[in-house]
Amino acid sequence: MVLIHEKITALLEQRRLKKRDLARALGVSPQTATDICKGRSAITLPHLRNLIRFFEIRSEFWLDDDRLTPVDIDQLARRGAAEALMRTGMLDIEDPQHLMDRVRGFVRQQRDSFLAACPDLTAAERRLLGLADQELGVVGKIGGSNTAALPNSPALPNSPVSPNSPVSPNSPASPNSPASPNSPALPTNPAVTAADGDQNAQMGGH
């Protein structure tokens, strides 16, 4: 059987508190606080109220003679959340993990309509439903496949080609583009030129 003064001593060591801190919280002298920790002084109802307030642990823990240290549900800050969870009936379900997996799958399928109906979800609720990883910021949208045009950004006009820009040697010349005055003339093959002249002379004779 675990006594209250043993719980007090364990919590003081766990939280690295001094007996003078306990004395101040209980409104007693340091000697009385030492006597309480050693079980030599009785713990009154006002002491119990001050213990609940000082350690922020609910009264059920102090009256439970089977446990030396509290658990999360014993914390006053978590008590409201635990009671709310009990009211949902989740604690009565045999396999809540399986149920949550099915709920997450349904929510992901109906993600857009669900978020439109519940726009005030907290970050913790989004994580619970598996929606947090799909919320990308601007950088993520630009870097990933969800790239979208930024609003109010004007389209860039077609930039004219600078007259001083060099032409790539591998780019074919346009048939309608005039030859550059600085371009060197291509060498002429005399044999091909003579053959063309003979052919034109024969055509003229006919």
C-alpha positions in Angstrom: 0.0 0.0 0.0 1.4 3.4 -1.1 0.9 6.3 1.4 0.5 9.9 0.5 3.7 11.0 2.0 5.5 8.5 -0.2 3.9 10.0 -3.2 5.0 13.5 -2.1 8.6 12.4 -1.7 8.6 10.7 -5.0 7.2 13.7 -6.8 9.6 16.1 -5.1 12.6 14.0 -6.3 11.1 13.6 -9.8 10.6 17.3 -10.3 13.8 18.3 -8.4 11.9 20.3 -5.8 12.9 21.1 -2.3 11.0 20.7 0.9 11.0 24.4 1.4 9.0 24.6 -1.9 6.5 22.2 -0.5 6.4 24.1 2.8 5.6 27.3 0.9 2.9 25.6 -1.2 1.2 24.0 1.8 1.5 27.1 4.0 3.5 25.3 6.7 6.9 25.6 8.3 9.9 23.8 6.7 10.0 21.5 9.7 6.3 20.5 9.2 7.0 19.9 5.6 9.8 17.6 6.6 7.5 15.8 9.0 4.9 15.3 6.3 7.4 13.8 3.9 8.5 11.4 6.6 5.0 10.4 7.6 5.3 11.9 11.0 2.7 14.6 10.4 -0.9 14.0 9.3 -2.1 15.4 6.0 -5.3 17.4 6.4 -7.9 18.3 3.8 -6.5 21.8 3.2 -3.1 20.1 2.7 -4.6 17.8 0.1 -6.2 20.8 -1.8 -2.8 22.5 -1.8 -1.1 19.4 -3.0 -3.5 19.2 -6.0 -2.8 22.8 -6.8 0.9 22.6 -6.3 1.6 19.4 -8.3 -1.3 19.9 -10.7 -2.4 16.3 -10.1 -6.0 15.4 -9.6 -7.3 14.1 -6.3 -8.0 10.5 -7.5 -4.2 10.0 -7.7 -3.6 11.1 -4.1 -6.4 8.8 -2.8 -5.2 5.8 -4.9 -3.0 3.6 -2.7 -1.8 1.4 -5.5 0.3 3.9 -7.5 3.4 5.8 -6.4 3.7 8.1 -9.5 1.0 9.6 -11.7 0.3 9.0 -15.3 -0.7 11.4 -18.0 -4.4 11.2 -17.3 -3.7 12.3 -13.7 -2.5 15.6 -14.8 -5.1 18.4 -14.4 -4.2 19.9 -17.8 -5.0 16.6 -19.5 -8.1 15.7 -17.5 -10.4 17.7 -19.7 -9.1 16.1 -22.9 -9.4 12.6 -21.4 -12.9 13.2 -20.3 -13.8 14.5 -23.8 -12.3 11.4 -25.3 -14.4 9.2 -23.1 -17.5 11.1 -24.2 -16.8 10.3 -27.8 -17.0 6.6 -27.2 -13.5 6.0 -28.7 -12.4 4.2 -25.5 -15.2 1.6 -26.0 -14.0 0.6 -29.5 -12.0 -2.6 -29.6 -9.6 -1.5 -32.4 -9.6 2.3 -32.6 -6.5 2.3 -34.9 -8.4 0.3 -37.5 -11.3 2.7 -37.3 -9.0 5.8 -37.7 -7.3 4.2 -40.7 -10.7 3.9 -42.4 -11.7 7.4 -41.5 -8.4 8.8 -42.8 -8.8 6.9 -46.1 -12.3 8.4 -46.5 -11.2 11.9 -45.6 -8.4 11.7 -48.2 -10.8 10.7 -50.9 -13.1 13.6 -50.1 -10.3 16.0 -49.1 -11.5 19.1 -51.0 -15.1 18.9 -49.9 -14.1 18.0 -46.3 -11.7 20.9 -46.0 -14.3 23.2 -47.4 -16.8 22.0 -44.8 -14.3 22.2 -42.0 -12.0 25.1 -42.7 -11.2 25.7 -39.0 -9.3 22.4 -38.4 -6.3 22.8 -36.2 -2.8 21.6 -37.2 -3.1 18.7 -34.7 -6.5 17.7 -36.2 -5.0 17.8 -39.7 -2.2 15.6 -38.7 -4.6 13.1 -37.0 -6.6 12.9 -40.2 -3.6 12.6 -42.5 -4.0 15.9 -44.2 -1.0 17.8 -42.9 1.4 16.2 -45.5 -0.7 17.4 -48.4 -0.6 21.0 -47.4 2.3 22.5 -49.4 3.6 26.0 -49.0 4.5 28.3 -51.9 8.0 26.9 -52.1 6.7 23.3 -52.2 4.2 24.1 -54.9 6.8 25.8 -57.1 9.4 23.0 -56.5 6.9 20.1 -56.9 4.4 19.0 -59.4 1.7 21.3 -58.1 3.2 24.3 -59.7 0.6 27.0 -60.4 0.9 30.5 -61.9 1.2 33.1 -59.2 -1.8 35.5 -59.2 -1.3 39.1 -60.4 1.9 38.2 -62.2 2.0 39.8 -65.7 3.0 37.7 -68.6 6.4 38.5 -70.0 6.3 39.9 -73.6 8.2 38.2 -76.3 11.7 39.6 -76.2 13.0 40.8 -79.6 16.3 39.3 -80.7 19.1 41.7 -80.2 20.8 42.8 -83.5 24.2 42.1 -82.0 23.3 38.6 -80.9 25.5 36.0 -82.7 23.7 33.3 -84.7 24.4 29.8 -83.6 26.5 28.0 -86.2 24.3 25.0 -86.1 21.0 26.8 -86.6 19.7 26.6 -90.2 19.2 29.8 -92.0 15.6 30.9 -92.9 14.9 30.8 -96.6 13.5 34.3 -96.5 16.2 35.8 -94.4 18.6 38.1 -96.3 22.3 37.2 -96.3 24.3 39.2 -93.9 26.6 41.7 -95.6 29.4 40.5 -93.4 28.9 36.8 -94.3 31.7 35.4 -96.5 30.6 34.1 -99.9 30.7 30.4 -100.4 33.3 29.1 -102.9 32.1 28.1 -106.4 32.9 24.9 -108.1 34.1 25.7 -111.7 33.1 22.4 -113.1 29.6 22.7 -111.8 29.4 26.2 -113.1 30.5 25.2 -116.6 28.1 22.4 -116.8 25.2 24.6 -115.9 26.3 27.1 -118.6 26.2 24.4 -121.3 22.8 23.2 -120.2 21.4 26.7 -120.3 22.9 27.2 -123.9 21.2 24.0 -125.2 17.9 25.0 -123.7 18.3 28.4 -125.4 18.9 26.7 -128.8 15.7 24.8 -128.6 
